[in-house]
Amino acid sequence: MPQRIAFTIETPAGPRTASLTYERRGAGEPLLLLHGIGHHWQAWEPVLDILAAERDVIAVDLPGFGASDELPEGCPYDLSTVGHVLGAFTGALGVERPHVAGNSLGGLLALQLGKEGLVRSVTALSPAGFWSEGERRYAFVTLRAMRGAARSMPLPVIERLSRTPAGRTVLTGSIYARPARRSPEAVYAETLALRGATGFRETLDAGGSVRFRDDLPTVPVTVAWGSRDRLLLPRQGVRAKHTLPGARLVRLPGCGHVPMNDDPALVARVVLDGSR
């Protein structure tokens, strides 16, 4: 059952209150899960129970996404600020240096948390930030088109599309290799999450100049990429390996940009191995 927590963060204007929604399951070493832009914590639902068998799993809605509040007024949606918020969030939960796994934007944030020494290990699934300028523009155009479509379609149309395999492909084919496997209820909910994401524009604007260029020699890092990722192309994984020479680079055969639903068993194994 999702929970909500409010906590204090330091901002240039002084202390402010942030509030995030999260799902917590399982027992063991803590594992923080971070979703991609426009998504919500439920992106991890296909692997949550597998992970919770070995970990204290905390899947969070990022600021301005899902059921979480926007950042306080005046706070930018850049890596440093959101990383600081996530550090304050885990502190408010009484969790010290969790393992972290993230997808897309969440993968980039996971690497940022590793850079800041806030986590024990990092697993990044198709992380943002290893693109060429042309690849970044392509990804941003695709994301804006997905957002525009989600906001322009009447709710009954979204509901009807989510009922059929072809319709689920229309709605989510850019991020899943096997969109027809996603349940109608999940596709409908995540399309509404994209439609209502109050932090979408600010997050995308903040990511326009982002390139991750830092090695993380003191933190175990796993980078995994779906072989059928159509949003952030798999060749970006090779760039990530050059930037992070000590990282384990894993290929996810047959998986798209959000691989948790395409092959839950494989993704869960990669995440658990990365956090051992």
C-alpha positions in Angstrom: 0.0 0.0 0.0 1.6 3.3 -1.0 2.7 5.7 1.8 3.5 9.3 1.9 6.1 11.2 3.9 6.9 14.9 4.3 10.4 16.0 5.3 12.5 19.1 5.3 15.0 20.1 2.7 17.5 22.9 2.6 17.0 25.4 -0.3 18.6 28.7 -1.3 15.5 30.3 0.2 15.8 28.4 3.5 14.3 25.2 4.8 11.3 23.9 2.8 9.0 20.9 3.1 9.0 18.2 0.4 6.5 15.3 0.2 7.0 12.1 -1.7 4.8 9.0 -2.2 6.4 5.5 -2.1 5.8 1.8 -1.9 7.8 -0.3 0.6 7.9 -4.1 0.7 10.2 -6.9 1.9 13.1 -7.2 4.3 16.8 -7.2 4.1 19.3 -4.6 2.9 17.5 -1.4 1.7 17.1 -1.0 -2.1 15.8 2.3 -3.5 14.0 2.1 -6.9 13.8 5.2 -9.2 11.5 5.4 -12.3 12.0 7.4 -15.5 10.6 10.7 -16.7 6.8 10.8 -16.9 6.4 7.4 -15.1 5.6 6.4 -11.6 6.8 3.9 -9.0 4.4 1.3 -10.5 6.9 0.9 -13.4 8.7 -1.4 -11.0 5.7 -3.5 -10.1 6.6 -6.5 -12.3 9.8 -7.1 -10.3 8.8 -5.7 -6.8 7.9 -9.0 -5.2 10.9 -10.8 -6.6 13.2 -8.1 -5.2 11.3 -7.9 -1.9 12.1 -11.5 -1.2 15.7 -10.4 -0.6 15.6 -6.7 0.0 13.8 -3.9 1.8 12.5 -2.4 -1.4 11.5 1.3 -1.5 10.0 2.4 -4.9 9.4 6.1 -4.9 7.5 8.6 -7.1 10.0 11.2 -8.0 9.2 14.9 -7.3 6.5 16.1 -9.7 5.6 12.6 -10.9 3.1 10.0 -9.9 1.4 10.9 -6.6 4.4 12.9 -5.3 4.2 16.7 -4.9 6.2 19.1 -7.0 9.4 20.5 -5.6 9.0 23.6 -3.4 8.8 26.8 -5.3 12.2 28.0 -6.5 13.8 24.5 -6.5 15.2 23.5 -9.9 14.7 20.0 -11.2 18.4 19.4 -11.8 20.5 16.4 -10.8 22.0 17.9 -7.7 18.7 19.2 -6.3 16.7 16.0 -6.9 19.7 14.0 -5.6 19.6 16.1 -2.4 15.8 15.5 -2.1 16.3 11.8 -2.5 19.0 11.8 0.2 16.7 13.7 2.6 13.9 11.2 1.7 15.9 8.1 2.6 17.1 9.9 5.8 13.6 10.6 6.8 12.8 6.9 6.4 15.8 6.1 8.7 17.6 4.4 5.8 21.3 5.0 5.5 23.1 4.5 2.2 20.7 2.1 0.4 21.5 0.2 -2.7 19.8 2.0 -5.7 18.5 0.9 -9.0 17.1 3.3 -11.6 15.7 3.3 -15.1 16.2 6.1 -17.6 16.1 9.4 -15.7 16.1 7.2 -12.6 19.3 5.5 -13.8 21.0 8.9 -14.2 19.8 9.9 -10.7 21.1 6.6 -9.3 24.5 7.4 -10.7 24.3 10.9 -9.2 23.6 9.4 -5.8 26.6 7.2 -6.3 28.7 10.2 -7.2 27.6 11.9 -4.0 28.4 8.8 -1.8 24.8 8.4 -0.7 24.4 4.8 -1.8 26.1 1.4 -1.4 25.8 0.3 -5.0 24.2 1.5 -8.3 22.3 -0.4 -11.0 21.4 1.8 -13.9 18.9 0.5 -16.5 19.2 2.4 -19.8 20.4 5.6 -17.9 20.0 9.0 -19.5 23.1 11.1 -19.9 25.3 9.0 -22.3 23.8 10.3 -25.5 25.2 12.3 -28.4 23.5 15.6 -29.0 21.5 14.1 -31.9 20.4 11.1 -29.8 19.4 13.5 -27.0 17.2 15.6 -29.4 15.6 12.4 -30.8 14.8 11.2 -27.3 13.4 14.5 -26.2 11.2 14.9 -29.3 9.9 11.4 -28.7 9.1 12.1 -25.0 7.4 15.4 -25.8 5.3 13.6 -28.5 4.3 10.9 -26.0 3.4 13.6 -23.4 1.4 15.6 -26.0 -0.5 12.6 -27.1 -1.3 11.6 -23.5 -2.6 15.1 -22.7 -4.6 15.5 -25.9 -6.5 12.2 -26.0 -9.8 12.1 -24.2 -9.8 9.7 -21.2 -12.4 7.3 -22.9 -10.0 7.0 -25.9 -7.1 6.1 -23.6 -9.2 3.6 -21.8 -10.3 2.0 -25.1 -6.8 1.8 -26.5 -5.5 0.3 -23.3 -7.9 -2.7 -23.7 -6.3 -4.1 -26.9 -2.8 -5.2 -27.7 -2.7 -2.8 -30.7 -3.9 0.1 -28.5 -1.3 -0.7 -25.8 1.4 -0.6 -28.6 0.2 2.8 -29.7 0.3 4.1 -26.1 3.6 2.5 -24.9 5.4 1.0 -27.8 8.2 3.6 -27.6 9.3 2.3 -24.2 8.4 -1.4 -24.1 9.6 -4.1 -26.5 6.5 -6.1 -25.7 3.8 -3.6 -24.9 1.0 -6.1 -25.4 2.2 -7.9 -22.3 1.5 -4.9 -20.1 -1.9 -5.1 -18.5 -4.7 -2.7 -19.7 -5.0 -1.3 -16.1 -1.2 -0.6 -16.0 -1.1 1.1 -19.4 -4.1 3.2 -18.6 -2.6 4.3 -15.2 0.9 5.1 -16.6 -0.6 7.1 -19.5 -2.5 9.1 -16.9 0.7 9.5 -14.9 2.5 10.9 -18.0 -0.5 13.1 -18.7 -0.5 14.6 -15.2 3.2 14.8 -14.5 3.6 18.3 -13.1 7.4 18.0 -13.1 7.7 16.8 -16.7 8.6 20.1 -18.5 11.0 21.3 -15.8 12.8 18.0 -15.6 13.2 17.8 -19.4 14.4 21.4 -19.6 17.0 20.6 -16.8 18.2 17.6 -18.8 19.0 19.4 -22.0 22.7 19.9 -21.2 23.3 16.8 -19.0 26.1 14.5 -19.8 27.3 12.1 -17.1 31.1 12.2 -17.2 32.2 11.0 -13.8 33.7 7.6 -12.9 32.5 6.0 -9.7 35.6 4.0 -8.6 34.4 3.5 -5.0 30.9 2.3 -5.7 29.9 -1.0 -7.4 28.1 0.0 -10.6 26.1 -2.1 -13.0 24.8 -0.6 -16.3 22.2 -2.7 -18.2 20.7 -1.9 -21.6 17.8 -3.5 -23.5 18.7 -4.7 -26.9 15.5 -3.3 -28.3 15.6 0.1 -26.6 14.1 2.5 -29.1 14.4 5.6 -27.0 18.0 5.6 -25.7 19.8 3.4 -28.3 21.9 0.5 -26.9 25.1 1.9 -28.3 24.9 4.4 -25.4 25.8 1.6 -23.1 29.2 1.4 -24.7 29.7 5.1 -23.9 28.6 4.4 -20.4 31.3 1.7 -20.1 34.0 4.0 -21.3 32.9 6.6 -18.7 32.6 4.0 -16.0 35.4 1.6 -16.8 34.9 -0.4 -13.6 31.2 -0.9 -14.2 29.6 -4.2 -15.1 27.9 -3.8 -18.5 24.9 -6.2 -19.0 22.9 -6.7 -22.2 19.1 -7.3 -21.7 18.1 -9.4 -24.8 14.7 -8.6 -26.2 14.0 -5.7 -23.7 13.0 -2.2 -24.5 13.7 1.1 -22.7 11.6 0.1 -19.6 12.8 -3.5 -19.3 11.1 -4.5 -16.0 7.9 -5.6 -17.8 9.6 -7.1 -20.8 11.7 -9.6 -18.8 11.0 -9.3 -15.0 13.1 -12.4 -14.0 16.2 -11.1 -15.9 15.9 -7.6 -14.6 15.3 -8.7 -11.0 18.4 -10.9 -11.3 20.5 -8.1 -12.6 19.4 -5.7 -9.9 20.0 -8.3 -7.1 23.4 -9.2 -8.5 24.2 -5.5 -8.7 23.3 -5.0 -5.0 25.3 -8.0 -3.7 
